[in-house]
Amino acid sequence: MTNSLAERTIRNFAVGRNNWLFSGSPRGAKACGVLYSIVESAKANGLIPYKYILHLLKELSRHAGKLTSEILEQCMPWNPNLISICQ
């Protein structure tokens, strides 16, 4: 058994780890972690991260102040409707 896929997946994280030392504050580090999670989730679901983030920003800003679980579920990267938008 090999763990090559796991090693390749976390390689970007390990390389970026030194850059995150300069996040500026704990809140900045948390923001980096959230963004990294969004990007990796998009990649894992076959989406182009840039297009997925643009879609998230547009959709979540349209529903600002009135987010429901249904709206959030529609924004999840595993939603089949996003394939045509973010690929």
HTML snippet that shows the backbone in 3Dmol.js (N, CA, C, O; Angstrom):
<script src="https://3Dmol.org/build/3Dmol-min.js"></script>
<div id="view" style="width:600px;height:400px;position:relative"></div>
<script>
const pdb = `
ATOM      1  N   MET A   1       0.846  -1.167   0.000  1.00  0.00           N
ATOM      2  CA  MET A   1       0.000   0.000   0.000  1.00  0.00           C
ATOM      3  C   MET A   1       0.900   1.241   0.000  1.00  0.00           C
ATOM      4  O   MET A   1       1.959   1.257   0.627  1.00  0.00           O
ATOM      5  N   THR A   2       0.465   2.251  -0.698  1.00  0.00           N
ATOM      6  CA  THR A   2       1.245   3.478  -0.802  1.00  0.00           C
ATOM      7  C   THR A   2       0.424   4.665  -0.310  1.00  0.00           C
ATOM      8  O   THR A   2      -0.807   4.628  -0.334  1.00  0.00           O
ATOM      9  N   ASN A   3       1.088   5.687   0.121  1.00  0.00           N
ATOM     10  CA  ASN A   3       0.393   6.906   0.550  1.00  0.00           C
ATOM     11  C   ASN A   3       0.752   8.087  -0.344  1.00  0.00           C
ATOM     12  O   ASN A   3       0.699   9.236   0.093  1.00  0.00           O
ATOM     13  N   SER A   4       1.114   7.811  -1.581  1.00  0.00           N
ATOM     14  CA  SER A   4       1.538   8.858  -2.511  1.00  0.00           C
ATOM     15  C   SER A   4       0.460   9.913  -2.718  1.00  0.00           C
ATOM     16  O   SER A   4       0.768  11.104  -2.768  1.00  0.00           O
ATOM     17  N   LEU A   5      -0.804   9.498  -2.841  1.00  0.00           N
ATOM     18  CA  LEU A   5      -1.889  10.454  -3.043  1.00  0.00           C
ATOM     19  C   LEU A   5      -1.980  11.394  -1.850  1.00  0.00           C
ATOM     20  O   LEU A   5      -2.120  12.605  -2.021  1.00  0.00           O
ATOM     21  N   ALA A   6      -1.901  10.848  -0.651  1.00  0.00           N
ATOM     22  CA  ALA A   6      -1.965  11.685   0.552  1.00  0.00           C
ATOM     23  C   ALA A   6      -0.789  12.656   0.597  1.00  0.00           C
ATOM     24  O   ALA A   6      -0.960  13.827   0.935  1.00  0.00           O
ATOM     25  N   GLU A   7       0.396  12.174   0.259  1.00  0.00           N
ATOM     26  CA  GLU A   7       1.572  13.046   0.275  1.00  0.00           C
ATOM     27  C   GLU A   7       1.457  14.158  -0.758  1.00  0.00           C
ATOM     28  O   GLU A   7       1.815  15.302  -0.480  1.00  0.00           O
ATOM     29  N   ARG A   8       0.960  13.831  -1.946  1.00  0.00           N
ATOM     30  CA  ARG A   8       0.802  14.867  -2.985  1.00  0.00           C
ATOM     31  C   ARG A   8      -0.256  15.882  -2.574  1.00  0.00           C
ATOM     32  O   ARG A   8      -0.130  17.073  -2.862  1.00  0.00           O
ATOM     33  N   THR A   9      -1.296  15.407  -1.902  1.00  0.00           N
ATOM     34  CA  THR A   9      -2.381  16.291  -1.503  1.00  0.00           C
ATOM     35  C   THR A   9      -1.922  17.325  -0.489  1.00  0.00           C
ATOM     36  O   THR A   9      -2.308  18.491  -0.575  1.00  0.00           O
ATOM     37  N   ILE A  10      -1.102  16.912   0.474  1.00  0.00           N
ATOM     38  CA  ILE A  10      -0.688  17.853   1.519  1.00  0.00           C
ATOM     39  C   ILE A  10       0.604  18.593   1.173  1.00  0.00           C
ATOM     40  O   ILE A  10       1.061  19.428   1.954  1.00  0.00           O
ATOM     41  N   ARG A  11       1.195  18.299   0.022  1.00  0.00           N
ATOM     42  CA  ARG A  11       2.451  18.958  -0.350  1.00  0.00           C
ATOM     43  C   ARG A  11       2.296  20.470  -0.402  1.00  0.00           C
ATOM     44  O   ARG A  11       3.141  21.191   0.129  1.00  0.00           O
ATOM     45  N   ASN A  12       1.236  20.962  -1.029  1.00  0.00           N
ATOM     46  CA  ASN A  12       1.021  22.415  -1.112  1.00  0.00           C
ATOM     47  C   ASN A  12       0.876  23.020   0.276  1.00  0.00           C
ATOM     48  O   ASN A  12       1.368  24.116   0.543  1.00  0.00           O
ATOM     49  N   PHE A  13       0.205  22.304   1.144  1.00  0.00           N
ATOM     50  CA  PHE A  13       0.044  22.780   2.513  1.00  0.00           C
ATOM     51  C   PHE A  13       1.398  22.886   3.208  1.00  0.00           C
ATOM     52  O   PHE A  13       1.683  23.875   3.882  1.00  0.00           O
ATOM     53  N   ALA A  14       2.224  21.865   3.039  1.00  0.00           N
ATOM     54  CA  ALA A  14       3.540  21.863   3.682  1.00  0.00           C
ATOM     55  C   ALA A  14       4.433  22.969   3.124  1.00  0.00           C
ATOM     56  O   ALA A  14       5.181  23.598   3.873  1.00  0.00           O
ATOM     57  N   VAL A  15       4.359  23.206   1.835  1.00  0.00           N
ATOM     58  CA  VAL A  15       5.161  24.270   1.221  1.00  0.00           C
ATOM     59  C   VAL A  15       4.678  25.641   1.692  1.00  0.00           C
ATOM     60  O   VAL A  15       5.488  26.523   1.975  1.00  0.00           O
ATOM     61  N   GLY A  16       3.379  25.816   1.773  1.00  0.00           N
ATOM     62  CA  GLY A  16       2.825  27.101   2.194  1.00  0.00           C
ATOM     63  C   GLY A  16       2.940  27.373   3.678  1.00  0.00           C
ATOM     64  O   GLY A  16       2.782  28.514   4.114  1.00  0.00           O
ATOM     65  N   ARG A  17       3.208  26.356   4.450  1.00  0.00           N
ATOM     66  CA  ARG A  17       3.263  26.483   5.904  1.00  0.00           C
ATOM     67  C   ARG A  17       4.225  27.594   6.344  1.00  0.00           C
ATOM     68  O   ARG A  17       3.911  28.341   7.271  1.00  0.00           O
ATOM     69  N   ASN A  18       5.363  27.711   5.711  1.00  0.00           N
ATOM     70  CA  ASN A  18       6.309  28.767   6.085  1.00  0.00           C
ATOM     71  C   ASN A  18       5.754  30.152   5.769  1.00  0.00           C
ATOM     72  O   ASN A  18       6.018  31.107   6.501  1.00  0.00           O
ATOM     73  N   ASN A  19       4.995  30.268   4.695  1.00  0.00           N
ATOM     74  CA  ASN A  19       4.403  31.562   4.348  1.00  0.00           C
ATOM     75  C   ASN A  19       3.357  31.981   5.375  1.00  0.00           C
ATOM     76  O   ASN A  19       3.171  33.171   5.628  1.00  0.00           O
ATOM     77  N   TRP A  20       2.682  31.011   5.959  1.00  0.00           N
ATOM     78  CA  TRP A  20       1.609  31.324   6.903  1.00  0.00           C
ATOM     79  C   TRP A  20       2.133  31.789   8.242  1.00  0.00           C
ATOM     80  O   TRP A  20       1.359  32.253   9.080  1.00  0.00           O
ATOM     81  N   LEU A  21       3.421  31.676   8.463  1.00  0.00           N
ATOM     82  CA  LEU A  21       3.986  32.208   9.694  1.00  0.00           C
ATOM     83  C   LEU A  21       3.814  33.720   9.757  1.00  0.00           C
ATOM     84  O   LEU A  21       3.871  34.317  10.831  1.00  0.00           O
ATOM     85  N   PHE A  22       3.603  34.329   8.598  1.00  0.00           N
ATOM     86  CA  PHE A  22       3.497  35.773   8.511  1.00  0.00           C
ATOM     87  C   PHE A  22       2.061  36.214   8.222  1.00  0.00           C
ATOM     88  O   PHE A  22       1.842  37.194   7.509  1.00  0.00           O
ATOM     89  N   SER A  23       1.093  35.499   8.770  1.00  0.00           N
ATOM     90  CA  SER A  23      -0.321  35.833   8.557  1.00  0.00           C
ATOM     91  C   SER A  23      -0.702  37.126   9.254  1.00  0.00           C
ATOM     92  O   SER A  23      -1.715  37.737   8.915  1.00  0.00           O
ATOM     93  N   GLY A  24       0.090  37.549  10.218  1.00  0.00           N
ATOM     94  CA  GLY A  24      -0.158  38.832  10.860  1.00  0.00           C
ATOM     95  C   GLY A  24      -0.876  38.727  12.190  1.00  0.00           C
ATOM     96  O   GLY A  24      -0.611  39.503  13.108  1.00  0.00           O
ATOM     97  N   SER A  25      -1.778  37.776  12.297  1.00  0.00           N
ATOM     98  CA  SER A  25      -2.543  37.622  13.532  1.00  0.00           C
ATOM     99  C   SER A  25      -3.210  36.252  13.526  1.00  0.00           C
ATOM    100  O   SER A  25      -3.253  35.588  12.490  1.00  0.00           O
ATOM    101  N   PRO A  26      -3.725  35.830  14.659  1.00  0.00           N
ATOM    102  CA  PRO A  26      -4.474  34.560  14.673  1.00  0.00           C
ATOM    103  C   PRO A  26      -5.695  34.588  13.746  1.00  0.00           C
ATOM    104  O   PRO A  26      -6.038  33.575  13.136  1.00  0.00           O
ATOM    105  N   ARG A  27      -6.340  35.738  13.644  1.00  0.00           N
ATOM    106  CA  ARG A  27      -7.494  35.843  12.736  1.00  0.00           C
ATOM    107  C   ARG A  27      -7.054  35.697  11.284  1.00  0.00           C
ATOM    108  O   ARG A  27      -7.758  35.093  10.475  1.00  0.00           O
ATOM    109  N   GLY A  28      -5.884  36.255  10.954  1.00  0.00           N
ATOM    110  CA  GLY A  28      -5.349  36.120   9.602  1.00  0.00           C
ATOM    111  C   GLY A  28      -5.012  34.675   9.286  1.00  0.00           C
ATOM    112  O   GLY A  28      -5.251  34.201   8.175  1.00  0.00           O
ATOM    113  N   ALA A  29      -4.454  33.972  10.272  1.00  0.00           N
ATOM    114  CA  ALA A  29      -4.135  32.556  10.082  1.00  0.00           C
ATOM    115  C   ALA A  29      -5.402  31.736   9.899  1.00  0.00           C
ATOM    116  O   ALA A  29      -5.440  30.814   9.085  1.00  0.00           O
ATOM    117  N   LYS A  30      -6.441  32.074  10.658  1.00  0.00           N
ATOM    118  CA  LYS A  30      -7.716  31.358  10.519  1.00  0.00           C
ATOM    119  C   LYS A  30      -8.317  31.596   9.131  1.00  0.00           C
ATOM    120  O   LYS A  30      -8.842  30.671   8.511  1.00  0.00           O
ATOM    121  N   ALA A  31      -8.237  32.834   8.648  1.00  0.00           N
ATOM    122  CA  ALA A  31      -8.749  33.157   7.313  1.00  0.00           C
ATOM    123  C   ALA A  31      -7.996  32.367   6.244  1.00  0.00           C
ATOM    124  O   ALA A  31      -8.606  31.883   5.290  1.00  0.00           O
ATOM    125  N   CYS A  32      -6.676  32.233   6.395  1.00  0.00           N
ATOM    126  CA  CYS A  32      -5.879  31.439   5.452  1.00  0.00           C
ATOM    127  C   CYS A  32      -6.331  29.988   5.463  1.00  0.00           C
ATOM    128  O   CYS A  32      -6.443  29.356   4.412  1.00  0.00           O
ATOM    129  N   GLY A  33      -6.589  29.466   6.651  1.00  0.00           N
ATOM    130  CA  GLY A  33      -7.039  28.081   6.769  1.00  0.00           C
ATOM    131  C   GLY A  33      -8.393  27.855   6.126  1.00  0.00           C
ATOM    132  O   GLY A  33      -8.610  26.835   5.472  1.00  0.00           O
ATOM    133  N   VAL A  34      -9.295  28.790   6.306  1.00  0.00           N
ATOM    134  CA  VAL A  34     -10.626  28.680   5.704  1.00  0.00           C
ATOM    135  C   VAL A  34     -10.516  28.712   4.183  1.00  0.00           C
ATOM    136  O   VAL A  34     -11.135  27.898   3.497  1.00  0.00           O
ATOM    137  N   LEU A  35      -9.740  29.639   3.660  1.00  0.00           N
ATOM    138  CA  LEU A  35      -9.569  29.737   2.211  1.00  0.00           C
ATOM    139  C   LEU A  35      -8.910  28.481   1.647  1.00  0.00           C
ATOM    140  O   LEU A  35      -9.314  27.982   0.597  1.00  0.00           O
ATOM    141  N   TYR A  36      -7.904  27.977   2.339  1.00  0.00           N
ATOM    142  CA  TYR A  36      -7.238  26.749   1.905  1.00  0.00           C
ATOM    143  C   TYR A  36      -8.229  25.591   1.865  1.00  0.00           C
ATOM    144  O   TYR A  36      -8.209  24.787   0.933  1.00  0.00           O
ATOM    145  N   SER A  37      -9.085  25.504   2.861  1.00  0.00           N
ATOM    146  CA  SER A  37     -10.091  24.439   2.916  1.00  0.00           C
ATOM    147  C   SER A  37     -11.071  24.544   1.747  1.00  0.00           C
ATOM    148  O   SER A  37     -11.436  23.533   1.148  1.00  0.00           O
ATOM    149  N   ILE A  38     -11.492  25.759   1.428  1.00  0.00           N
ATOM    150  CA  ILE A  38     -12.412  25.965   0.308  1.00  0.00           C
ATOM    151  C   ILE A  38     -11.758  25.543  -1.007  1.00  0.00           C
ATOM    152  O   ILE A  38     -12.377  24.857  -1.821  1.00  0.00           O
ATOM    153  N   VAL A  39     -10.518  25.951  -1.210  1.00  0.00           N
ATOM    154  CA  VAL A  39      -9.800  25.623  -2.450  1.00  0.00           C
ATOM    155  C   VAL A  39      -9.619  24.117  -2.584  1.00  0.00           C
ATOM    156  O   VAL A  39      -9.876  23.558  -3.650  1.00  0.00           O
ATOM    157  N   GLU A  40      -9.185  23.457  -1.527  1.00  0.00           N
ATOM    158  CA  GLU A  40      -8.953  22.015  -1.599  1.00  0.00           C
ATOM    159  C   GLU A  40     -10.259  21.241  -1.763  1.00  0.00           C
ATOM    160  O   GLU A  40     -10.280  20.214  -2.441  1.00  0.00           O
ATOM    161  N   SER A  41     -11.344  21.711  -1.158  1.00  0.00           N
ATOM    162  CA  SER A  41     -12.647  21.062  -1.337  1.00  0.00           C
ATOM    163  C   SER A  41     -13.120  21.189  -2.782  1.00  0.00           C
ATOM    164  O   SER A  41     -13.681  20.249  -3.346  1.00  0.00           O
ATOM    165  N   ALA A  42     -12.889  22.356  -3.373  1.00  0.00           N
ATOM    166  CA  ALA A  42     -13.254  22.545  -4.777  1.00  0.00           C
ATOM    167  C   ALA A  42     -12.464  21.595  -5.665  1.00  0.00           C
ATOM    168  O   ALA A  42     -13.032  20.949  -6.546  1.00  0.00           O
ATOM    169  N   LYS A  43     -11.158  21.507  -5.437  1.00  0.00           N
ATOM    170  CA  LYS A  43     -10.319  20.598  -6.231  1.00  0.00           C
ATOM    171  C   LYS A  43     -10.772  19.151  -6.073  1.00  0.00           C
ATOM    172  O   LYS A  43     -10.850  18.413  -7.054  1.00  0.00           O
ATOM    173  N   ALA A  44     -11.069  18.746  -4.844  1.00  0.00           N
ATOM    174  CA  ALA A  44     -11.475  17.367  -4.580  1.00  0.00           C
ATOM    175  C   ALA A  44     -12.784  17.013  -5.272  1.00  0.00           C
ATOM    176  O   ALA A  44     -13.049  15.841  -5.541  1.00  0.00           O
ATOM    177  N   ASN A  45     -13.606  18.024  -5.561  1.00  0.00           N
ATOM    178  CA  ASN A  45     -14.881  17.785  -6.231  1.00  0.00           C
ATOM    179  C   ASN A  45     -14.845  18.119  -7.711  1.00  0.00           C
ATOM    180  O   ASN A  45     -15.890  18.199  -8.357  1.00  0.00           O
ATOM    181  N   GLY A  46     -13.643  18.316  -8.255  1.00  0.00           N
ATOM    182  CA  GLY A  46     -13.486  18.522  -9.687  1.00  0.00           C
ATOM    183  C   GLY A  46     -13.856  19.908 -10.180  1.00  0.00           C
ATOM    184  O   GLY A  46     -14.136  20.082 -11.366  1.00  0.00           O
ATOM    185  N   LEU A  47     -13.865  20.892  -9.302  1.00  0.00           N
ATOM    186  CA  LEU A  47     -14.211  22.253  -9.688  1.00  0.00           C
ATOM    187  C   LEU A  47     -12.938  23.086  -9.840  1.00  0.00           C
ATOM    188  O   LEU A  47     -11.901  22.764  -9.259  1.00  0.00           O
ATOM    189  N   ILE A  48     -13.026  24.142 -10.614  1.00  0.00           N
ATOM    190  CA  ILE A  48     -11.925  25.094 -10.738  1.00  0.00           C
ATOM    191  C   ILE A  48     -12.054  26.054  -9.552  1.00  0.00           C
ATOM    192  O   ILE A  48     -13.044  26.779  -9.448  1.00  0.00           O
ATOM    193  N   PRO A  49     -11.061  26.061  -8.658  1.00  0.00           N
ATOM    194  CA  PRO A  49     -11.186  26.856  -7.429  1.00  0.00           C
ATOM    195  C   PRO A  49     -11.521  28.327  -7.666  1.00  0.00           C
ATOM    196  O   PRO A  49     -12.349  28.888  -6.949  1.00  0.00           O
ATOM    197  N   TYR A  50     -10.898  28.958  -8.648  1.00  0.00           N
ATOM    198  CA  TYR A  50     -11.169  30.376  -8.909  1.00  0.00           C
ATOM    199  C   TYR A  50     -12.645  30.594  -9.233  1.00  0.00           C
ATOM    200  O   TYR A  50     -13.280  31.491  -8.678  1.00  0.00           O
ATOM    201  N   LYS A  51     -13.189  29.775 -10.131  1.00  0.00           N
ATOM    202  CA  LYS A  51     -14.601  29.923 -10.506  1.00  0.00           C
ATOM    203  C   LYS A  51     -15.521  29.613  -9.326  1.00  0.00           C
ATOM    204  O   LYS A  51     -16.563  30.247  -9.160  1.00  0.00           O
ATOM    205  N   TYR A  52     -15.130  28.635  -8.512  1.00  0.00           N
ATOM    206  CA  TYR A  52     -15.941  28.273  -7.352  1.00  0.00           C
ATOM    207  C   TYR A  52     -15.968  29.409  -6.330  1.00  0.00           C
ATOM    208  O   TYR A  52     -17.025  29.718  -5.780  1.00  0.00           O
ATOM    209  N   ILE A  53     -14.829  30.027  -6.074  1.00  0.00           N
ATOM    210  CA  ILE A  53     -14.787  31.138  -5.116  1.00  0.00           C
ATOM    211  C   ILE A  53     -15.597  32.322  -5.634  1.00  0.00           C
ATOM    212  O   ILE A  53     -16.312  32.964  -4.864  1.00  0.00           O
ATOM    213  N   LEU A  54     -15.495  32.618  -6.921  1.00  0.00           N
ATOM    214  CA  LEU A  54     -16.320  33.696  -7.493  1.00  0.00           C
ATOM    215  C   LEU A  54     -17.803  33.400  -7.313  1.00  0.00           C
ATOM    216  O   LEU A  54     -18.583  34.278  -6.945  1.00  0.00           O
ATOM    217  N   HIS A  55     -18.177  32.160  -7.576  1.00  0.00           N
ATOM    218  CA  HIS A  55     -19.579  31.759  -7.406  1.00  0.00           C
ATOM    219  C   HIS A  55     -20.009  31.931  -5.945  1.00  0.00           C
ATOM    220  O   HIS A  55     -21.084  32.465  -5.673  1.00  0.00           O
ATOM    221  N   LEU A  56     -19.172  31.481  -5.010  1.00  0.00           N
ATOM    222  CA  LEU A  56     -19.494  31.624  -3.589  1.00  0.00           C
ATOM    223  C   LEU A  56     -19.688  33.085  -3.204  1.00  0.00           C
ATOM    224  O   LEU A  56     -20.655  33.432  -2.526  1.00  0.00           O
ATOM    225  N   LEU A  57     -18.770  33.934  -3.638  1.00  0.00           N
ATOM    226  CA  LEU A  57     -18.869  35.348  -3.285  1.00  0.00           C
ATOM    227  C   LEU A  57     -20.150  35.970  -3.829  1.00  0.00           C
ATOM    228  O   LEU A  57     -20.803  36.749  -3.135  1.00  0.00           O
ATOM    229  N   LYS A  58     -20.514  35.633  -5.067  1.00  0.00           N
ATOM    230  CA  LYS A  58     -21.735  36.183  -5.657  1.00  0.00           C
ATOM    231  C   LYS A  58     -22.976  35.678  -4.937  1.00  0.00           C
ATOM    232  O   LYS A  58     -23.850  36.464  -4.571  1.00  0.00           O
ATOM    233  N   GLU A  59     -23.055  34.368  -4.735  1.00  0.00           N
ATOM    234  CA  GLU A  59     -24.245  33.779  -4.124  1.00  0.00           C
ATOM    235  C   GLU A  59     -24.401  34.181  -2.663  1.00  0.00           C
ATOM    236  O   GLU A  59     -25.498  34.536  -2.232  1.00  0.00           O
ATOM    237  N   LEU A  60     -23.331  34.128  -1.909  1.00  0.00           N
ATOM    238  CA  LEU A  60     -23.440  34.442  -0.487  1.00  0.00           C
ATOM    239  C   LEU A  60     -23.711  35.930  -0.266  1.00  0.00           C
ATOM    240  O   LEU A  60     -24.379  36.292   0.702  1.00  0.00           O
ATOM    241  N   SER A  61     -23.207  36.794  -1.141  1.00  0.00           N
ATOM    242  CA  SER A  61     -23.504  38.216  -0.991  1.00  0.00           C
ATOM    243  C   SER A  61     -24.960  38.520  -1.368  1.00  0.00           C
ATOM    244  O   SER A  61     -25.566  39.443  -0.825  1.00  0.00           O
ATOM    245  N   ARG A  62     -25.515  37.739  -2.299  1.00  0.00           N
ATOM    246  CA  ARG A  62     -26.938  37.918  -2.658  1.00  0.00           C
ATOM    247  C   ARG A  62     -27.854  37.583  -1.493  1.00  0.00           C
ATOM    248  O   ARG A  62     -28.930  38.166  -1.354  1.00  0.00           O
ATOM    249  N   HIS A  63     -27.432  36.649  -0.661  1.00  0.00           N
ATOM    250  CA  HIS A  63     -28.261  36.179   0.442  1.00  0.00           C
ATOM    251  C   HIS A  63     -27.744  36.643   1.797  1.00  0.00           C
ATOM    252  O   HIS A  63     -28.068  36.044   2.823  1.00  0.00           O
ATOM    253  N   ALA A  64     -26.953  37.691   1.810  1.00  0.00           N
ATOM    254  CA  ALA A  64     -26.361  38.177   3.064  1.00  0.00           C
ATOM    255  C   ALA A  64     -27.462  38.507   4.073  1.00  0.00           C
ATOM    256  O   ALA A  64     -28.447  39.169   3.745  1.00  0.00           O
ATOM    257  N   GLY A  65     -27.279  38.044   5.273  1.00  0.00           N
ATOM    258  CA  GLY A  65     -28.250  38.323   6.325  1.00  0.00           C
ATOM    259  C   GLY A  65     -29.400  37.357   6.394  1.00  0.00           C
ATOM    260  O   GLY A  65     -30.144  37.358   7.376  1.00  0.00           O
ATOM    261  N   LYS A  66     -29.572  36.531   5.381  1.00  0.00           N
ATOM    262  CA  LYS A  66     -30.692  35.585   5.383  1.00  0.00           C
ATOM    263  C   LYS A  66     -30.254  34.215   4.871  1.00  0.00           C
ATOM    264  O   LYS A  66     -30.979  33.565   4.117  1.00  0.00           O
ATOM    265  N   LEU A  67     -29.069  33.783   5.282  1.00  0.00           N
ATOM    266  CA  LEU A  67     -28.569  32.472   4.870  1.00  0.00           C
ATOM    267  C   LEU A  67     -29.340  31.370   5.576  1.00  0.00           C
ATOM    268  O   LEU A  67     -29.545  31.414   6.789  1.00  0.00           O
ATOM    269  N   THR A  68     -29.756  30.401   4.814  1.00  0.00           N
ATOM    270  CA  THR A  68     -30.447  29.241   5.372  1.00  0.00           C
ATOM    271  C   THR A  68     -29.629  28.003   5.043  1.00  0.00           C
ATOM    272  O   THR A  68     -28.697  28.058   4.240  1.00  0.00           O
ATOM    273  N   SER A  69     -29.979  26.903   5.658  1.00  0.00           N
ATOM    274  CA  SER A  69     -29.256  25.668   5.379  1.00  0.00           C
ATOM    275  C   SER A  69     -29.449  25.239   3.922  1.00  0.00           C
ATOM    276  O   SER A  69     -28.558  24.615   3.344  1.00  0.00           O
ATOM    277  N   GLU A  70     -30.580  25.558   3.329  1.00  0.00           N
ATOM    278  CA  GLU A  70     -30.820  25.208   1.924  1.00  0.00           C
ATOM    279  C   GLU A  70     -29.896  26.003   1.004  1.00  0.00           C
ATOM    280  O   GLU A  70     -29.350  25.452   0.047  1.00  0.00           O
ATOM    281  N   ILE A  71     -29.721  27.274   1.282  1.00  0.00           N
ATOM    282  CA  ILE A  71     -28.831  28.112   0.462  1.00  0.00           C
ATOM    283  C   ILE A  71     -27.396  27.628   0.611  1.00  0.00           C
ATOM    284  O   ILE A  71     -26.668  27.525  -0.376  1.00  0.00           O
ATOM    285  N   LEU A  72     -26.991  27.333   1.832  1.00  0.00           N
ATOM    286  CA  LEU A  72     -25.630  26.841   2.051  1.00  0.00           C
ATOM    287  C   LEU A  72     -25.408  25.497   1.367  1.00  0.00           C
ATOM    288  O   LEU A  72     -24.333  25.252   0.819  1.00  0.00           O
ATOM    289  N   GLU A  73     -26.400  24.635   1.393  1.00  0.00           N
ATOM    290  CA  GLU A  73     -26.275  23.322   0.736  1.00  0.00           C
ATOM    291  C   GLU A  73     -26.103  23.493  -0.773  1.00  0.00           C
ATOM    292  O   GLU A  73     -25.377  22.721  -1.399  1.00  0.00           O
ATOM    293  N   GLN A  74     -26.754  24.485  -1.360  1.00  0.00           N
ATOM    294  CA  GLN A  74     -26.607  24.745  -2.794  1.00  0.00           C
ATOM    295  C   GLN A  74     -25.213  25.258  -3.140  1.00  0.00           C
ATOM    296  O   GLN A  74     -24.783  25.156  -4.289  1.00  0.00           O
ATOM    297  N   CYS A  75     -24.508  25.802  -2.163  1.00  0.00           N
ATOM    298  CA  CYS A  75     -23.163  26.340  -2.389  1.00  0.00           C
ATOM    299  C   CYS A  75     -22.055  25.333  -2.112  1.00  0.00           C
ATOM    300  O   CYS A  75     -20.884  25.620  -2.360  1.00  0.00           O
ATOM    301  N   MET A  76     -22.407  24.166  -1.605  1.00  0.00           N
ATOM    302  CA  MET A  76     -21.388  23.167  -1.290  1.00  0.00           C
ATOM    303  C   MET A  76     -20.749  22.622  -2.564  1.00  0.00           C
ATOM    304  O   MET A  76     -21.440  22.462  -3.571  1.00  0.00           O
ATOM    305  N   PRO A  77     -19.460  22.337  -2.545  1.00  0.00           N
ATOM    306  CA  PRO A  77     -18.767  21.935  -3.775  1.00  0.00           C
ATOM    307  C   PRO A  77     -19.237  20.599  -4.347  1.00  0.00           C
ATOM    308  O   PRO A  77     -18.948  20.301  -5.506  1.00  0.00           O
ATOM    309  N   TRP A  78     -19.942  19.800  -3.581  1.00  0.00           N
ATOM    310  CA  TRP A  78     -20.427  18.515  -4.096  1.00  0.00           C
ATOM    311  C   TRP A  78     -21.810  18.627  -4.730  1.00  0.00           C
ATOM    312  O   TRP A  78     -22.380  17.623  -5.157  1.00  0.00           O
ATOM    313  N   ASN A  79     -22.347  19.838  -4.792  1.00  0.00           N
ATOM    314  CA  ASN A  79     -23.639  20.052  -5.432  1.00  0.00           C
ATOM    315  C   ASN A  79     -23.485  19.831  -6.938  1.00  0.00           C
ATOM    316  O   ASN A  79     -22.668  20.498  -7.573  1.00  0.00           O
ATOM    317  N   PRO A  80     -24.258  18.901  -7.522  1.00  0.00           N
ATOM    318  CA  PRO A  80     -24.105  18.611  -8.953  1.00  0.00           C
ATOM    319  C   PRO A  80     -24.377  19.802  -9.869  1.00  0.00           C
ATOM    320  O   PRO A  80     -23.867  19.839 -10.989  1.00  0.00           O
ATOM    321  N   ASN A  81     -25.167  20.772  -9.421  1.00  0.00           N
ATOM    322  CA  ASN A  81     -25.468  21.945 -10.242  1.00  0.00           C
ATOM    323  C   ASN A  81     -24.251  22.838 -10.443  1.00  0.00           C
ATOM    324  O   ASN A  81     -24.215  23.621 -11.393  1.00  0.00           O
ATOM    325  N   LEU A  82     -23.260  22.736  -9.571  1.00  0.00           N
ATOM    326  CA  LEU A  82     -22.074  23.587  -9.672  1.00  0.00           C
ATOM    327  C   LEU A  82     -21.105  23.131 -10.755  1.00  0.00           C
ATOM    328  O   LEU A  82     -20.247  23.902 -11.184  1.00  0.00           O
ATOM    329  N   ILE A  83     -21.234  21.889 -11.196  1.00  0.00           N
ATOM    330  CA  ILE A  83     -20.305  21.368 -12.198  1.00  0.00           C
ATOM    331  C   ILE A  83     -20.359  22.217 -13.472  1.00  0.00           C
ATOM    332  O   ILE A  83     -19.319  22.547 -14.042  1.00  0.00           O
ATOM    333  N   SER A  84     -21.556  22.567 -13.914  1.00  0.00           N
ATOM    334  CA  SER A  84     -21.665  23.363 -15.137  1.00  0.00           C
ATOM    335  C   SER A  84     -21.199  24.800 -14.932  1.00  0.00           C
ATOM    336  O   SER A  84     -20.798  25.462 -15.890  1.00  0.00           O
ATOM    337  N   ILE A  85     -21.247  25.286 -13.699  1.00  0.00           N
ATOM    338  CA  ILE A  85     -20.860  26.665 -13.414  1.00  0.00           C
ATOM    339  C   ILE A  85     -19.358  26.805 -13.180  1.00  0.00           C
ATOM    340  O   ILE A  85     -18.751  27.793 -13.592  1.00  0.00           O
ATOM    341  N   CYS A  86     -18.768  25.825 -12.523  1.00  0.00           N
ATOM    342  CA  CYS A  86     -17.389  25.964 -12.020  1.00  0.00           C
ATOM    343  C   CYS A  86     -16.391  25.033 -12.671  1.00  0.00           C
ATOM    344  O   CYS A  86     -15.356  24.735 -12.075  1.00  0.00           O
ATOM    345  N   GLN A  87     -16.665  24.571 -13.859  1.00  0.00           N
ATOM    346  CA  GLN A  87     -15.674  23.726 -14.556  1.00  0.00           C
ATOM    347  C   GLN A  87     -15.249  24.371 -15.836  1.00  0.00           C
ATOM    348  O   GLN A  87     -14.424  23.817 -16.562  1.00  0.00           O
TER     349      GLN A  87
END
`;
const viewer = $3Dmol.createViewer("view");
viewer.addModel(pdb, "pdb");
viewer.setStyle({}, {cartoon: {color: "spectrum"}});
viewer.zoomTo();
viewer.render();
</script>
